Amino acid sequence: MPVQPIMTVAAINRFLETDFPQLGGSDGGYSVVDVAPGTAVLRLLTGSQHLRPGGTVSGPTLFALADVAAYVAILAHIGPVALAVTTNLSINFLRKPEPGALFGRARILKLGKRLAVVEVAISPEDEGETVAHAVATYSIPPRASEAETVQV
C-alpha cells in the first residue's frame, strides 16, 4: 500500500517559494499540481529560457524538472525537509519535447528512513508520450530526535 502524503499541494508550493526562491516560484514556471498516495505531479511551463537551439526544451531543463518532481514527491510524504538531497539521478531522453507545459509525474518506489527512490516520467500537458524518464535517489537527513540520540 502506498504511503500517504502529509503535505498539501498548497503547502508544498509555499515551501518551495520560501525555501527555494531560485526556482522562481510560479514565475519560474514550476507549480505542484497534485499529490496522492505515493505520487506527486509537478508542472513546468517552459519559456524561451528553457529552449535549446532548434526550439526544443533543453536536457538540463528536463533534468531539473525530474529532480524537483522527485523532491516534491518525497516532501509530500515526509514533510518539509529542506536538507533532503539528491544522491543520484539517471535520466533517459526519449523524444524531443516541444515548448509549453510539461509534467513530471513522480512515483515513490522506496521511502526509507535514510533513502528514497523515485521514478519520474515527463510528458506534455496532453499526457502524450513520455519525453524523458528518470530515477532519482535522495538522502534523507536524520530527524532532530534521531540526531540527538546518535550524538555522543
DSSP file with accessible surface (Angstrom, degrees, kcal/mol):
  #  RESIDUE AA STRUCTURE BP1 BP2  ACC     N-H-->O    O-->H-N    N-H-->O    O-->H-N    TCO  KAPPA ALPHA  PHI   PSI    X-CA   Y-CA   Z-CA
    1    1 A M              0   0  216      0, 0.0     3,-0.1     0, 0.0    37,-0.1   0.000 360.0 360.0 360.0 128.6    0.0    0.0    0.0
    2    2 A P        -     0   0   76      0, 0.0     2,-0.1     0, 0.0    36,-0.0  -0.275 360.0-101.6 -62.8 149.1    1.5    3.4   -1.0
    3    3 A V        -     0   0   62    105,-0.1    35,-1.4     1,-0.1    36,-0.2  -0.381  39.0-115.3 -68.8 146.2    2.5    5.8    1.8
    4    4 A Q        -     0   0  110     33,-0.2    -1,-0.1    34,-0.1     2,-0.1  -0.654  26.7-114.1 -86.3 140.1    0.0    8.6    2.4
    5    5 A P        -     0   0   37      0, 0.0    72,-0.3     0, 0.0    71,-0.1  -0.401  21.9-169.8 -69.5 149.0    1.0   12.3    1.8
    6    6 A I        +     0   0  117     70,-3.6     2,-0.4    69,-0.2    71,-0.2   0.410  67.7  64.9-117.1  -5.1    1.2   14.6    4.8
    7    7 A M  S    S-     0   0   23     69,-1.7     2,-0.1    72,-0.1    -1,-0.0  -0.936  75.3-133.4-117.7 146.8    1.6   17.9    2.9
    8    8 A T     >  -     0   0   85     -2,-0.4     4,-2.3     1,-0.1     5,-0.2  -0.446  28.8-106.3 -88.6 167.0   -1.0   19.5    0.6
    9    9 A V  H  > S+     0   0   44      1,-0.2     4,-2.5     2,-0.2    23,-0.2   0.932 122.2  49.7 -56.1 -47.6   -0.3   21.0   -2.8
   10   10 A A  H  > S+     0   0   52      1,-0.2     4,-2.4     2,-0.2    -1,-0.2   0.912 109.6  50.8 -62.0 -41.3   -0.6   24.5   -1.4
   11   11 A A  H  > S+     0   0   22      2,-0.2     4,-2.3     1,-0.2    -1,-0.2   0.902 111.5  47.3 -65.3 -40.3    1.8   23.7    1.5
   12   12 A I  H  X S+     0   0    0     -4,-2.3     4,-2.8     2,-0.2     5,-0.2   0.925 110.8  51.1 -68.7 -42.7    4.4   22.4   -0.9
   13   13 A N  H  X S+     0   0   38     -4,-2.5     4,-2.1    -5,-0.2    -2,-0.2   0.924 111.6  48.3 -60.1 -41.1    4.1   25.3   -3.3
   14   14 A R  H  X S+     0   0  152     -4,-2.4     4,-2.2    -5,-0.2     5,-0.3   0.926 111.2  50.8 -63.0 -45.3    4.5   27.7   -0.3
   15   15 A F  H  X S+     0   0   20     -4,-2.3     4,-3.1     1,-0.2     5,-0.5   0.932 110.6  48.3 -59.1 -45.9    7.6   25.7    0.9
   16   16 A L  H  X S+     0   0   11     -4,-2.8     4,-1.8     1,-0.2     7,-0.3   0.906 111.3  50.7 -63.3 -39.8    9.2   25.8   -2.5
   17   17 A E  H  < S+     0   0  100     -4,-2.1    -1,-0.2    -5,-0.2    -2,-0.2   0.886 119.7  35.1 -66.7 -36.8    8.6   29.6   -2.8
   18   18 A T  H  < S+     0   0  100     -4,-2.2    -2,-0.2    -5,-0.2    -3,-0.2   0.903 128.3  32.4 -85.1 -40.9   10.1   30.4    0.6
   19   19 A D  H  < S+     0   0   78     -4,-3.1    -3,-0.2    -5,-0.3    -2,-0.2   0.681 129.1  34.0 -93.0 -19.1   12.9   27.8    0.8
   20   20 A F    ><  +     0   0   45     -4,-1.8     3,-2.1    -5,-0.5     5,-0.5  -0.435  61.6 154.8-132.4  60.8   13.9   27.6   -2.9
   21   21 A P  G >   +     0   0   83      0, 0.0     3,-2.1     0, 0.0    -1,-0.1   0.753  66.0  76.9 -62.8 -19.5   13.3   31.1   -4.4
   22   22 A Q  G 3  S+     0   0  142      1,-0.3    -5,-0.1     2,-0.1    -2,-0.0   0.729  84.1  64.6 -64.0 -19.1   15.9   30.2   -7.1
   23   23 A L  G <  S-     0   0   35     -3,-2.1     7,-0.4    -7,-0.3    -1,-0.3   0.681 108.9-128.1 -73.2 -18.0   13.2   28.1   -8.7
   24   24 A G    X>  -     0   0   32     -3,-2.1     4,-1.3    -4,-0.3     3,-0.9   0.565  29.0-120.9  84.5   7.7   11.3   31.4   -9.3
   25   25 A G  G >4>S-     0   0   14     -5,-0.5     5,-1.1     1,-0.3     3,-1.0  -0.148  76.3 -24.0  54.4-148.6    8.1   30.1   -7.7
   26   26 A S  G >45S+     0   0   79      1,-0.3     3,-1.2     2,-0.2    -1,-0.3   0.824 141.6  62.4 -66.6 -25.1    5.1   30.3  -10.1
   27   27 A D  G <45S+     0   0  156     -3,-0.9    -1,-0.3     1,-0.3    -2,-0.2   0.796  98.4  56.5 -68.0 -27.5    7.0   33.0  -12.0
   28   28 A G  G <<5S-     0   0   16     -4,-1.3    -1,-0.3    -3,-1.0    -2,-0.2   0.498 121.8-109.1 -81.1  -3.8    9.8   30.5  -12.8
   29   29 A G  T < 5S+     0   0   12     -3,-1.2    16,-2.0    -4,-0.3     2,-0.4   0.300  79.5 121.6  98.2 -10.8    7.2   28.2  -14.3
   30   30 A Y  E   < +A   44   0A  28     -5,-1.1     2,-0.3    -7,-0.4    -1,-0.3  -0.715  27.2 157.6 -91.1 137.4    7.1   25.5  -11.6
   31   31 A S  E     -A   43   0A  30     12,-2.2    12,-3.5    -2,-0.4     2,-0.5  -0.954  39.1-126.9-155.1 139.0    4.0   24.5   -9.7
   32   32 A V  E     +A   42   0A   4     -2,-0.3    10,-0.2    10,-0.2     3,-0.1  -0.718  29.2 174.9 -79.7 129.0    2.9   21.4   -7.8
   33   33 A V  E     +     0   0A  64      8,-2.6     2,-0.3    -2,-0.5     9,-0.2   0.618  57.3  12.4-113.4 -17.0   -0.4   20.3   -9.2
   34   34 A D  E     -A   41   0A  77      7,-1.3     7,-2.7   -25,-0.1     2,-0.3  -0.976  46.1-174.8-161.0 143.7   -1.2   17.1   -7.4
   35   35 A V  E     +A   40   0A  25     -2,-0.3     5,-0.2     5,-0.2   -26,-0.1  -0.985  20.6 156.9-134.2 141.7   -0.2   14.9   -4.5
   36   36 A A  E >   -A   39   0A  27      3,-2.0     3,-2.4    -2,-0.3    -2,-0.0  -0.920  57.0 -48.9-151.4 170.9   -1.6   11.5   -3.9
   37   37 A P  T 3  S-     0   0   54      0, 0.0   -33,-0.2     0, 0.0   -34,-0.1  -0.284 126.7  -9.4 -53.2 116.2   -0.6    8.3   -2.0
   38   38 A G  T 3  S+     0   0    6    -35,-1.4    70,-3.0     1,-0.2     2,-0.3   0.462 125.6  77.9  76.7   4.3    3.0    7.6   -3.3
   39   39 A T  E <   -AB  36 107A  43     -3,-2.4    -3,-2.0    68,-0.2     2,-0.3  -0.917  46.8-177.8-141.6 165.0    2.9   10.2   -6.1
   40   40 A A  E     -AB  35 106A   1     66,-1.8    66,-3.0    -2,-0.3     2,-0.4  -0.962  15.4-145.5-156.7 153.8    3.2   13.8   -6.9
   41   41 A V  E     -AB  34 105A  22     -7,-2.7    -8,-2.6    -2,-0.3    -7,-1.3  -0.993  10.8-168.5-128.0 127.5    2.9   15.9  -10.1
   42   42 A L  E     -AB  32 104A   1     62,-2.3    62,-3.1    -2,-0.4     2,-0.4  -0.950   9.1-152.1-114.6 135.0    5.0   19.0  -10.9
   43   43 A R  E     -AB  31 103A  63    -12,-3.5   -12,-2.2    -2,-0.4     2,-0.5  -0.876   7.9-169.6-107.8 136.9    4.1   21.3  -13.8
   44   44 A L  E     -AB  30 102A   0     58,-2.9    58,-2.6    -2,-0.4     2,-0.9  -0.987  11.4-154.7-124.8 119.6    6.7   23.4  -15.6
   45   45 A L  E     - B   0 101A  87    -16,-2.0    56,-0.2    -2,-0.5     2,-0.1  -0.839  26.1-143.2 -90.2 105.7    5.5   26.0  -18.1
   46   46 A T        +     0   0   13     54,-2.1     2,-0.2    -2,-0.9    54,-0.1  -0.438  22.9 179.2 -75.6 145.4    8.5   26.2  -20.4
   47   47 A G    >   -     0   0   25     -2,-0.1     3,-2.2    52,-0.1     4,-0.3  -0.648  51.3 -72.3-127.8-170.3    9.6   29.6  -21.8
   48   48 A S  G >  S+     0   0  105      1,-0.3     3,-1.4    -2,-0.2     7,-0.1   0.817 126.6  63.7 -60.7 -29.3   12.4   30.8  -24.1
   49   49 A Q  G 3  S+     0   0  128      1,-0.3    -1,-0.3     3,-0.0    -3,-0.0   0.645 100.9  53.2 -69.3 -13.0   14.9   30.4  -21.2
   50   50 A H  G <  S+     0   0   17     -3,-2.2     8,-2.9     2,-0.1    -1,-0.3   0.408  92.1  97.6 -99.4   0.1   14.2   26.6  -21.3
   51   51 A L  B <   -F   57   0B  60     -3,-1.4     6,-0.2    -4,-0.3     3,-0.1  -0.610  55.0-154.3 -98.3 152.2   14.8   26.1  -25.0
   52   52 A R    >   -     0   0  131      4,-2.8     3,-2.0    -2,-0.2     4,-0.5  -0.693  49.6 -64.8-108.3 168.8   17.9   24.9  -26.9
   53   53 A P  T 3  S+     0   0  109      0, 0.0     3,-0.3     0, 0.0    -1,-0.1  -0.276 126.1  42.3 -54.1 137.2   18.8   25.7  -30.5
   54   54 A G  T 3  S-     0   0   81      1,-0.1    -3,-0.0    -3,-0.1     0, 0.0   0.293 122.4 -92.4 101.7  -8.7   16.2   24.2  -32.7
   55   55 A G  S <  S+     0   0   32     -3,-2.0     2,-0.3     1,-0.3    -1,-0.1   0.622  85.7 125.9  83.0  12.9   13.3   25.2  -30.4
   56   56 A T  S    S-     0   0   14     -4,-0.5    -4,-2.8    -3,-0.3    -1,-0.3  -0.689  71.2 -90.0-101.4 160.9   13.0   22.1  -28.2
   57   57 A V  B     -F   51   0B   4     40,-1.9    -6,-0.2    -2,-0.3    -1,-0.1  -0.462  52.2-113.5 -67.6 135.4   13.2   22.0  -24.4
   58   58 A S     >  -     0   0   18     -8,-2.9     4,-1.9    -2,-0.2     3,-0.2  -0.272  11.9-120.1 -73.7 155.8   16.8   21.6  -23.3
   59   59 A G  H  > S+     0   0   24      1,-0.2     4,-2.8     2,-0.2     5,-0.2   0.905 113.3  55.3 -59.0 -46.0   18.1   18.5  -21.5
   60   60 A P  H  > S+     0   0  100      0, 0.0     4,-2.4     0, 0.0    -1,-0.2   0.875 106.4  52.6 -59.0 -32.8   19.1   20.5  -18.4
   61   61 A T  H  > S+     0   0   14    -11,-0.2     4,-2.4     2,-0.2    -2,-0.2   0.933 110.9  46.0 -66.5 -43.6   15.5   21.7  -18.1
   62   62 A L  H  X S+     0   0    4     -4,-1.9     4,-2.5     2,-0.2    -1,-0.2   0.900 111.8  52.2 -65.4 -39.2   14.2   18.2  -18.2
   63   63 A F  H  X S+     0   0   80     -4,-2.8     4,-2.5     2,-0.2    -2,-0.2   0.940 110.7  47.4 -61.4 -46.5   16.8   17.1  -15.7
   64   64 A A  H  X S+     0   0   34     -4,-2.4     4,-2.9     2,-0.2     5,-0.3   0.910 110.5  52.1 -62.8 -41.9   15.8   19.9  -13.3
   65   65 A L  H  X S+     0   0    0     -4,-2.4     4,-2.5     1,-0.2    -1,-0.2   0.931 111.2  47.3 -60.6 -43.7   12.1   19.1  -13.7
   66   66 A A  H  X S+     0   0    1     -4,-2.5     4,-2.3     2,-0.2    -2,-0.2   0.929 113.6  48.2 -63.2 -43.7   12.8   15.4  -12.9
   67   67 A D  H  X S+     0   0   40     -4,-2.5     4,-2.3     2,-0.2    -2,-0.2   0.940 114.6  43.7 -64.6 -47.3   14.9   16.3   -9.9
   68   68 A V  H  X S+     0   0   18     -4,-2.9     4,-2.9     1,-0.2    -1,-0.2   0.906 112.1  53.8 -68.3 -37.1   12.4   18.8   -8.5
   69   69 A A  H  X S+     0   0    1     -4,-2.5     4,-2.3    -5,-0.3    -1,-0.2   0.921 110.0  47.6 -63.1 -41.6    9.4   16.4   -9.1
   70   70 A A  H  X S+     0   0    0     -4,-2.3     4,-2.2     2,-0.2    -1,-0.2   0.935 112.4  49.7 -63.1 -44.2   11.2   13.7   -7.2
   71   71 A Y  H  X S+     0   0   14     -4,-2.3     4,-2.9     1,-0.2     5,-0.2   0.923 110.1  50.9 -60.4 -44.2   11.9   16.1   -4.3
   72   72 A V  H  X S+     0   0    0     -4,-2.9     4,-2.7     1,-0.2    -1,-0.2   0.913 108.3  51.8 -61.3 -44.0    8.3   17.2   -4.3
   73   73 A A  H  X S+     0   0    0     -4,-2.3     4,-0.9     2,-0.2    -1,-0.2   0.927 112.5  45.7 -60.7 -42.2    7.1   13.6   -4.1
   74   74 A I  H >X S+     0   0    0     -4,-2.2     4,-1.7     1,-0.2     3,-1.1   0.953 113.0  49.1 -66.2 -48.8    9.4   13.0   -1.1
   75   75 A L  H 3X S+     0   0    0     -4,-2.9     4,-2.6     1,-0.3    -2,-0.2   0.891 104.6  59.5 -56.8 -41.8    8.4   16.2    0.7
   76   76 A A  H 3< S+     0   0    0     -4,-2.7   -70,-3.6     1,-0.2   -69,-1.7   0.814 115.3  35.8 -56.9 -27.4    4.7   15.5    0.2
   77   77 A H  H << S+     0   0   11     -3,-1.1    -1,-0.2    -4,-0.9    -2,-0.2   0.621 128.7  29.4-106.6 -15.0    5.2   12.2    2.1
   78   78 A I  H  < S-     0   0   18     -4,-1.7    -3,-0.2     1,-0.3    -2,-0.2   0.494 106.9-113.9-118.9 -11.7    7.8   13.1    4.8
   79   79 A G     <  -     0   0    4     -4,-2.6     2,-1.9    -5,-0.3    -1,-0.3  -0.359  59.4 -29.1 100.5 177.7    7.2   16.8    5.4
   80   80 A P        +     0   0   83      0, 0.0     2,-0.9     0, 0.0     3,-0.1  -0.427  66.8 160.4 -75.2  82.0    9.2   20.0    4.7
   81   81 A V    >   -     0   0   20     -2,-1.9     3,-1.6     1,-0.2    -2,-0.1  -0.812  15.5-176.2-104.8  92.8   12.8   18.6    5.0
   82   82 A A  T 3  S+     0   0   36     -2,-0.9    -1,-0.2     1,-0.3    -7,-0.0   0.792  76.8  60.1 -62.0 -29.0   14.9   21.2    3.1
   83   83 A L  T 3   +     0   0  134     -3,-0.1     2,-0.3     2,-0.1    -1,-0.3   0.346  68.7 118.1 -90.6  10.3   18.1   19.2    3.6
   84   84 A A    <   -     0   0    5     -3,-1.6     2,-0.3    56,-0.1    56,-0.2  -0.607  52.6-165.5 -68.0 131.0   17.0   16.1    1.7
   85   85 A V  E     -C  139   0A  77     54,-2.1    54,-3.1    -2,-0.3     2,-0.3  -0.932  24.4-106.1-129.6 151.3   19.5   15.9   -1.1
   86   86 A T  E     +C  138   0A  50     -2,-0.3    52,-0.3    52,-0.2     3,-0.1  -0.536  31.1 174.3 -69.7 129.5   19.8   14.2   -4.4
   87   87 A T  E    S+     0   0A  81     50,-3.1     2,-0.3     1,-0.4    51,-0.2   0.613  70.8   3.0-107.6 -21.3   22.5   11.4   -4.3
   88   88 A N  E     +C  137   0A  95     49,-1.7    49,-2.9     2,-0.0    -1,-0.4  -0.955  56.5 179.7-160.8 143.3   21.9   10.1   -7.8
   89   89 A L  E     -C  136   0A  22     -2,-0.3     2,-0.4    47,-0.2    47,-0.2  -0.922   5.1-173.1-148.6 123.5   19.7   10.8  -10.8
   90   90 A S  E     -C  135   0A  65     45,-2.5    45,-2.3    -2,-0.3     2,-0.4  -0.969  10.8-174.2-116.2 132.0   19.7    8.9  -14.0
   91   91 A I  E     -C  134   0A  27     -2,-0.4     2,-0.5    43,-0.2    43,-0.2  -0.974  16.6-157.7-132.2 142.7   17.7   10.2  -16.9
   92   92 A N  E     -C  133   0A  90     41,-3.0    41,-2.3    -2,-0.4     2,-0.7  -0.986  14.0-147.0-115.8 123.7   16.8    8.9  -20.4
   93   93 A F  E     +C  132   0A 109     -2,-0.5    39,-0.2    39,-0.2     3,-0.1  -0.829  24.5 170.9 -90.5 116.9   15.8   11.4  -23.0
   94   94 A L        +     0   0   88     37,-2.5     2,-0.3    -2,-0.7    38,-0.2   0.799  56.8   4.4-100.8 -36.4   13.3    9.6  -25.2
   95   95 A R  S    S-     0   0  107     36,-1.7    -1,-0.3    34,-0.1     0, 0.0  -0.980  79.2 -93.9-147.5 159.9   11.8   12.3  -27.5
   96   96 A K        -     0   0  159     -2,-0.3     2,-0.3    -3,-0.1   -38,-0.1  -0.643  43.1-141.9 -77.8 117.2   12.2   16.0  -28.3
   97   97 A P        -     0   0    8      0, 0.0   -40,-1.9     0, 0.0     3,-0.1  -0.615   9.1-133.9 -81.9 139.4    9.7   17.9  -26.2
   98   98 A E        -     0   0  136     -2,-0.3   -42,-0.1   -42,-0.2   -43,-0.1  -0.523  35.9 -87.6 -81.9 155.7    8.0   20.9  -27.7
   99   99 A P  S    S+     0   0   64      0, 0.0     2,-0.3     0, 0.0    -1,-0.1  -0.260  87.7  67.2 -59.5 152.9    7.8   24.2  -25.8
  100  100 A G  S    S-     0   0   26    -54,-0.1   -54,-2.1    -3,-0.1     2,-0.3  -0.887  92.3 -10.8 131.2-160.7    4.8   24.5  -23.5
  101  101 A A  E     -B   45   0A   8     -2,-0.3    24,-1.3   -56,-0.2     2,-0.4  -0.538  57.2-173.5 -77.0 133.9    3.6   22.8  -20.3
  102  102 A L  E     -BD  44 124A   3    -58,-2.6   -58,-2.9    -2,-0.3     2,-0.5  -0.968  10.3-148.3-123.9 146.6    5.5   19.7  -19.2
  103  103 A F  E     -BD  43 123A  22     20,-3.1    20,-2.0    -2,-0.4     2,-0.7  -0.956   4.8-155.5-119.8 130.6    4.5   17.5  -16.3
  104  104 A G  E     -BD  42 122A   0    -62,-3.1   -62,-2.3    -2,-0.5     2,-0.8  -0.919  13.6-164.0-100.3 108.2    6.9   15.5  -14.1
  105  105 A R  E     -BD  41 121A  64     16,-3.0    16,-2.2    -2,-0.7     2,-0.4  -0.865  10.9-164.2 -97.9 107.7    4.8   12.6  -12.7
  106  106 A A  E     -BD  40 120A   3    -66,-3.0   -66,-1.8    -2,-0.8     2,-0.4  -0.774  10.9-172.7-100.3 137.6    6.8   11.2   -9.8
  107  107 A R  E     -BD  39 119A 122     12,-2.9    12,-2.8    -2,-0.4     2,-0.4  -0.994  23.7-129.2-130.6 124.0    6.1    7.8   -8.1
  108  108 A I  E     + D   0 118A  23    -70,-3.0    10,-0.2    -2,-0.4     3,-0.1  -0.596  25.0 177.3 -74.0 123.9    7.9    6.8   -5.0
  109  109 A L  E    S+     0   0A  83      8,-3.0     2,-0.3    -2,-0.4     9,-0.2   0.762  73.6   7.3 -93.3 -35.2    9.4    3.3   -5.4
  110  110 A K  E     - D   0 117A 115      7,-1.8     7,-2.4     2,-0.0     2,-0.4  -0.970  57.2-175.6-149.0 134.2   11.0    3.2   -1.9
  111  111 A L  E     + D   0 116A  51     -2,-0.3     5,-0.2     5,-0.2     2,-0.1  -0.873  23.0 160.1-133.0  98.2   10.7    5.5    1.1
  112  112 A G        -     0   0   26      3,-2.8    -2,-0.0    -2,-0.4     0, 0.0  -0.371  55.3 -92.0-104.0-172.0   13.0    4.5    3.9
  113  113 A K  S    S+     0   0  161     -2,-0.1     3,-0.1     1,-0.1    -1,-0.0   0.849 121.8  14.7 -69.9 -35.0   14.4    6.4    6.9
  114  114 A R  S    S+     0   0  108      1,-0.2    26,-3.0    25,-0.1     2,-0.4   0.634 126.2  41.5-115.5 -23.7   17.6    7.5    5.1
  115  115 A L  E     - E   0 139A  78     24,-0.2    -3,-2.8     2,-0.0     2,-0.4  -0.980  52.6-171.1-132.0 146.9   17.0    6.9    1.4
  116  116 A A  E     -DE 111 138A   0     22,-2.1    22,-2.8    -2,-0.4     2,-0.4  -0.991   7.5-159.0-132.0 141.7   14.2    7.4   -1.1
  117  117 A V  E     -DE 110 137A  34     -7,-2.4    -8,-3.0    -2,-0.4    -7,-1.8  -0.990  15.3-177.8-121.9 128.6   14.0    6.2   -4.6
  118  118 A V  E     -DE 108 136A   0     18,-2.8    18,-3.0    -2,-0.4     2,-0.4  -0.984  17.8-148.6-132.3 136.6   11.6    7.9   -7.0
  119  119 A E  E     -DE 107 135A  51    -12,-2.8   -12,-2.9    -2,-0.4     2,-0.4  -0.859  16.8-165.6-101.1 137.3   10.7    7.3  -10.7
  120  120 A V  E     -DE 106 134A   1     14,-3.0    14,-2.8    -2,-0.4     2,-0.5  -0.990   8.9-168.0-129.3 127.1    9.7   10.3  -12.8
  121  121 A A  E     -DE 105 133A  29    -16,-2.2   -16,-3.0    -2,-0.4     2,-0.5  -0.956  11.8-156.1-109.6 128.5    8.0   10.3  -16.2
  122  122 A I  E     +DE 104 132A   1     10,-2.9     9,-3.1    -2,-0.5    10,-1.3  -0.913  24.3 154.8-108.4 128.5    7.9   13.6  -18.1
  123  123 A S  E     -D  103   0A   7    -20,-2.0   -20,-3.1    -2,-0.5     7,-0.1  -0.956  42.1 -89.6-145.6 163.5    5.3   14.2  -20.7
  124  124 A P  E >   -D  102   0A  38      0, 0.0     3,-2.3     0, 0.0     4,-0.2  -0.166  50.0 -92.6 -70.8 171.6    3.5   17.1  -22.3
  125  125 A E  T 3  S+     0   0  113    -24,-1.3   -23,-0.1     1,-0.3   -25,-0.0   0.818 123.7  61.0 -54.5 -34.9    0.3   18.6  -21.0
  126  126 A D  T 3  S-     0   0  127    -25,-0.2    -1,-0.3     1,-0.1     3,-0.0   0.380 113.8-115.8 -78.8  10.2   -1.9   16.4  -23.1
  127  127 A E    <   +     0   0  140     -3,-2.3    -2,-0.2     2,-0.1     3,-0.1   0.846  63.7 156.0  56.8  36.5   -0.4   13.3  -21.4
  128  128 A G        -     0   0   32     -4,-0.2     3,-0.1     1,-0.2    -1,-0.0   0.197  50.5 -32.2 -70.6-157.3    1.1   12.2  -24.6
  129  129 A E  S    S-     0   0  130      1,-0.1    -1,-0.2    -6,-0.1     2,-0.2  -0.233  74.1 -96.2 -64.2 148.1    4.1   10.0  -24.9
  130  130 A T        -     0   0   51      1,-0.2    -7,-0.3    -7,-0.1    -1,-0.1  -0.448  33.3-171.2 -64.9 129.5    6.8   10.2  -22.3
  131  131 A V  S    S+     0   0    8     -9,-3.1   -37,-2.5     1,-0.3   -36,-1.7   0.674  71.3  11.4 -95.9 -23.0    9.6   12.5  -23.4
  132  132 A A  E     -CE  93 122A   0    -10,-1.3   -10,-2.9   -39,-0.2     2,-0.4  -0.985  60.4-159.8-153.7 148.6   12.0   11.7  -20.6
  133  133 A H  E     +CE  92 121A  51    -41,-2.3   -41,-3.0    -2,-0.3     2,-0.3  -0.999  17.3 177.6-132.5 131.2   12.2    9.0  -17.8
  134  134 A A  E     -CE  91 120A   1    -14,-2.8   -14,-3.0    -2,-0.4     2,-0.4  -0.944  21.3-157.1-134.0 154.8   14.3    9.4  -14.7
  135  135 A V  E     -CE  90 119A  50    -45,-2.3   -45,-2.5    -2,-0.3     2,-0.4  -0.997  20.8-170.4-129.3 125.1   15.1    7.5  -11.5
  136  136 A A  E     -CE  89 118A   1    -18,-3.0   -18,-2.8    -2,-0.4     2,-0.5  -0.926  13.4-157.2-119.5 143.0   16.3    9.6   -8.5
  137  137 A T  E     -CE  88 117A  30    -49,-2.9   -50,-3.1    -2,-0.4   -49,-1.7  -0.977  15.1-166.4-115.9 131.2   17.8    8.6   -5.2
  138  138 A Y  E     -CE  86 116A   7    -22,-2.8   -22,-2.1    -2,-0.5     2,-0.5  -0.932  16.6-136.7-117.7 142.8   17.6   11.1   -2.3
  139  139 A S  E     -CE  85 115A  43    -54,-3.1   -54,-2.1    -2,-0.4   -24,-0.2  -0.853  18.8-152.8 -94.9 129.6   19.4   11.0    1.0
  140  140 A I        -     0   0    7    -26,-3.0   -56,-0.1    -2,-0.5     3,-0.1  -0.910  15.1-129.4-105.4 123.3   17.1   12.0    3.9
  141  141 A P        -     0   0   37      0, 0.0     3,-0.1     0, 0.0   -57,-0.1  -0.316  33.9 -92.8 -69.2 155.6   18.7   13.6    6.9
  142  142 A P        -     0   0   59      0, 0.0   -28,-0.1     0, 0.0     2,-0.0  -0.340  44.5-106.7 -65.0 147.0   18.1   12.2   10.4
  143  143 A R     >  -     0   0  105      1,-0.1     4,-2.8    -3,-0.1     3,-0.3  -0.348  34.4-104.2 -66.0 159.7   15.2   13.8   12.3
  144  144 A A  H  > S+     0   0   73      1,-0.2     4,-2.1     2,-0.2     5,-0.2   0.901 123.2  50.3 -55.5 -42.8   16.3   16.1   15.1
  145  145 A S  H  > S+     0   0   78      1,-0.2     4,-1.3     2,-0.2    -1,-0.2   0.888 112.3  47.6 -65.9 -35.5   15.3   13.4   17.7
  146  146 A E  H  > S+     0   0   45     -3,-0.3     4,-1.5     2,-0.2    -2,-0.2   0.908 110.2  52.1 -70.6 -40.7   17.3   10.8   15.8
  147  147 A A  H  X S+     0   0   26     -4,-2.8     4,-2.1     1,-0.2    -2,-0.2   0.883 106.9  53.7 -63.9 -37.3   20.4   13.0   15.5
  148  148 A E  H  < S+     0   0  139     -4,-2.1    -1,-0.2    -5,-0.2    -2,-0.2   0.885 108.6  48.5 -65.8 -36.7   20.3   13.7   19.3
  149  149 A T  H  < S+     0   0  115     -4,-1.3    -1,-0.2     1,-0.2    -2,-0.2   0.804 111.7  50.2 -75.3 -23.7   20.4   10.0   20.1
  150  150 A V  H  < S+     0   0   99     -4,-1.5    -2,-0.2    -5,-0.1    -1,-0.2   0.865  93.2  85.3 -81.1 -37.0   23.2    9.4   17.7
  151  151 A Q     <        0   0  151     -4,-2.1     0, 0.0    -5,-0.2     0, 0.0  -0.430 360.0 360.0 -69.6 135.9   25.5   12.2   19.0
  152  152 A V              0   0  190     -2,-0.1    -2,-0.0     0, 0.0    -3,-0.0  -0.920 360.0 360.0-121.2 360.0   27.6   11.2   22.0
